[in-house]
């Protein structure tokens, strides 16, 4: 194999967005809510991965009460990390999904 044609390793950020399937009263969000997120992220980052078939489960204990959510996870890869954009976008998602705070996390990753 000619290793001279291989791309060098590249550092990027993996961004994960955890979106609830229902609001705090149990009302399910319309598919259009998720389509809007998919469109925004695809236009900005050129693509995404969505884990939608088997929802993740999240559990939180706050004030002595336990609450669980079914979640969909969207992922995008980006370089560089625009923290201001993500902070603003999280506020949009907080409002759209009627949440105190949508979980968005960034992890440094290396493409091999």
C-alpha positions as CSV (number, residue, x, y, z in Angstrom):
1,X,0.0,0.0,0.0
2,X,1.3,3.5,-0.9
3,X,1.1,5.4,2.4
4,X,2.1,8.6,0.8
5,X,-1.5,9.1,-0.5
6,X,-3.1,8.6,2.8
7,X,-4.6,11.7,4.5
8,X,-3.1,12.8,7.8
9,X,-5.1,12.4,10.9
10,X,-7.5,15.3,11.5
11,X,-8.8,16.6,14.8
12,X,-12.4,17.6,14.9
13,X,-15.3,18.0,17.3
14,X,-18.2,15.5,17.6
15,X,-21.3,17.4,18.8
16,X,-24.2,15.4,20.3
17,X,-27.6,16.9,20.8
18,X,-30.0,15.0,23.0
19,X,-33.7,15.8,22.1
20,X,-36.7,14.6,24.1
21,X,-39.5,12.8,22.2
22,X,-42.1,14.4,24.5
23,X,-42.5,17.5,26.6
24,X,-42.6,17.4,30.4
25,X,-46.4,16.7,30.4
26,X,-45.9,13.7,28.1
27,X,-47.1,15.3,24.8
28,X,-45.1,13.9,21.9
29,X,-43.4,16.4,19.6
30,X,-44.5,16.4,16.0
31,X,-42.0,15.0,13.4
32,X,-41.7,18.5,12.0
33,X,-39.9,19.6,15.2
34,X,-37.1,17.1,14.5
35,X,-37.2,17.8,10.7
36,X,-36.4,21.4,11.5
37,X,-33.4,20.4,13.6
38,X,-32.2,18.0,10.9
39,X,-32.5,20.8,8.2
40,X,-30.7,23.4,10.3
41,X,-27.8,21.1,11.1
42,X,-27.5,19.6,7.6
43,X,-27.4,23.1,6.1
44,X,-24.8,24.4,8.6
45,X,-22.6,21.3,8.8
46,X,-23.2,19.5,5.6
47,X,-24.7,16.4,7.2
48,X,-25.6,14.6,10.4
49,X,-26.2,11.3,12.0
50,X,-29.5,10.7,13.8
51,X,-30.2,7.9,16.2
52,X,-34.0,7.6,16.0
53,X,-35.0,3.9,15.8
54,X,-34.4,2.9,19.4
55,X,-34.7,6.0,21.6
56,X,-32.2,6.5,24.3
57,X,-33.4,6.8,27.8
58,X,-32.4,9.6,30.2
59,X,-33.0,9.8,33.9
60,X,-32.6,12.8,36.1
61,X,-33.1,13.4,39.8
62,X,-33.8,17.0,40.8
63,X,-35.4,18.2,44.0
64,X,-36.0,14.7,45.2
65,X,-38.1,13.7,42.1
66,X,-36.9,11.4,39.4
67,X,-37.9,12.0,35.8
68,X,-37.2,10.0,32.7
69,X,-37.2,10.9,29.0
70,X,-37.0,9.1,25.8
71,X,-34.4,10.8,23.6
72,X,-33.3,11.1,20.0
73,X,-29.6,11.9,19.5
74,X,-28.3,14.0,16.6
75,X,-24.6,14.1,15.9
76,X,-22.5,16.4,13.7
77,X,-18.8,16.8,13.2
78,X,-17.2,20.2,13.0
79,X,-14.0,22.1,12.9
80,X,-13.6,24.5,14.6
81,X,-16.0,24.6,17.6
82,X,-18.2,27.7,17.5
83,X,-19.3,27.9,21.1
84,X,-21.3,31.1,20.6
85,X,-23.3,29.6,17.8
86,X,-24.0,26.4,19.8
87,X,-25.0,28.5,22.9
88,X,-27.5,30.5,20.8
89,X,-28.8,27.4,19.1
90,X,-29.3,25.6,22.4
91,X,-31.5,28.4,23.5
92,X,-33.6,28.0,20.3
93,X,-33.9,24.2,21.1
94,X,-34.8,24.9,24.7
95,X,-37.7,27.0,23.5
96,X,-38.8,24.7,20.6
97,X,-38.8,21.6,22.9
98,X,-40.1,23.4,26.0
99,X,-37.1,22.4,28.1
100,X,-35.1,24.1,30.9
101,X,-32.0,23.1,29.0
102,X,-31.3,20.8,26.1
103,X,-28.1,18.8,26.5
104,X,-25.5,19.5,23.9
105,X,-22.0,18.2,24.3
106,X,-18.8,18.4,22.4
107,X,-16.0,15.9,22.4
108,X,-12.6,16.3,20.7
109,X,-12.1,13.4,18.2
110,X,-9.6,12.3,15.7
111,X,-10.5,11.1,12.2
112,X,-8.4,8.2,11.3
